[in-house]
Amino acid sequence: MDTIIEPFRIKAVEPIRMTTRAERTRLIRDAHYNLFALHADDVLIDLLTDSGTSAMSAAQWSGMMRGDESYAGSPSYHRFEAAVQELMPFEHVIPTHQGRAAERILMGIVAGPDAIIPNNTHFDTTRANVESTGAEAVDLVIEEGLDPAAQHPFKGNMDLDRLDALLDEQGDRVPLVMLTITNNSGGGQPVSMANVRGAHTICARHGVPLFIDACRFAENAYFIKQREPGYADTPVADIVRELFAHADGMTMSAKKDGLANIGGWLALNDDAWAEEARNQLILTEGFPTYGGLAGRDLEAIAVGLTEIVDEDYLEYRIASTRYLGRALIDMDVPIVQPVGGHAVYIDAKAMLPHIPPLDYPGQALAVALYVAGGIRGCEIGSVMFGQQADGSEQPAQMELVRLAIPRRVYTQSHVDYVIECIAAVNADKASLSGFAITEAPDQLRHFTAHFAPLGESAFA
Ligand SMILES: *Cc1c(COP(=O)(O)O)cnc(C)c1O
């Protein structure tokens, strides 16, 4: 059969509160046109993020009842550790409350004012944790990774020649190299096994460890199975093991491919770094066998890790993201191609060429999608990245609206509804106008900025 079904039935449901267009017009105005300021129950289809929004399985919920809340040595920790090491055979597994806590602890140990940390593309919290130590975060993704329209099966790949050159010239300043799979900031694009292997070889030659930012490791492994010669018949779990065999450590947000609502970890082989990390962990996260998590959270992650490498799940997951992307391509809505794992990114600059970048075409589109159908996406463009340290403003490289797909949450008819709403906005796109920022903090303004429309719009 050609129809790919959701490989699950639904046992518990969460009602969606329906709203009218008139209500949404008022609600978004009251939120100063900032989608982060909306109450989530005023949103019909919430595609703000795939982070921490997964639906847990019956097995995960029953695992939560088994959660042991002992302060030290909880059996839940040992089940969590075993589940991690089953896929990622690192010596030390250190739980944290989120991925960024693992990043902060790691960078606190290895980075500092003279350090350089290369990555394919730093995720924003990773970059912030590198830079907050005074170190420099350098992005070395291949050129195709910066072009929304370029077709390449592994647009998340690191440019290995530039990595090699950087390590040749300034290797003594590089305490470790990171590789983000899939490349979130680059559109959820995968990294090939050959690229991970190549990066590891170069790192090993320079005596520099390679760490994987592994948030969407299972989606990445599934892309390798689909796209990289030689892996079509390899079980995803084996691809995952091979990926991590090429690394010296990892950071992880269990809110993504851990299928959990909270959690993360740092895993590594180096004994001395691990000891320092555990000392840091105790300061801000907790004792090394819980690290800021409840025992029940550790159980949810342990079960989630067995479910995330299930190939029926991954086939459905990647197919449902592709389904949304294909529908948009078919109606000539410009998107980042090929479609990545966890999200579809609409290219608002190409869709709304009449709105200049600093009138925020991504914000205009995101607001229109909310007014049209109660859909909440996320602007990733000049609102998020335009603010410079000196207070000036520069257009971002791309003006995108990200529609991130929560795992196991929405059905195909929800996605069909999203497609219909985008079609309605697309049909009237010439009527959209830009926005001005009327109030903003000095940093990370996208979370709290206030906006005002710059003109009339059919969707404001
Ligand atoms: C989400 C994410 C992080 C940070 O994880 P949190 O759990 O949100 O702190 C780091 N890197 C990537 C690639 C991510 O997607």
The ligand as a Gaussian input file, in Angstrom:
#p B3LYP/6-31G(d) Opt

LIG

0 1
 C       17.066000      22.494000      20.858000
 C       18.468000      22.454000      20.472000
 C       19.479000      22.698000      21.405000
 C       19.205000      23.122000      22.831000
 O       18.400000      22.231000      23.524000
 P       17.371000      22.712000      24.654000
 O       16.842000      21.444000      25.217000
 O       16.333000      23.549000      23.979000
 O       18.148000      23.485000      25.655000
 C       20.783000      22.590000      20.963000
 N       21.086000      22.285000      19.699000
 C       20.131000      22.055000      18.777000
 C       20.522000      21.693000      17.384000
 C       18.789000      22.134000      19.123000
 O       17.857000      21.908000      18.197000

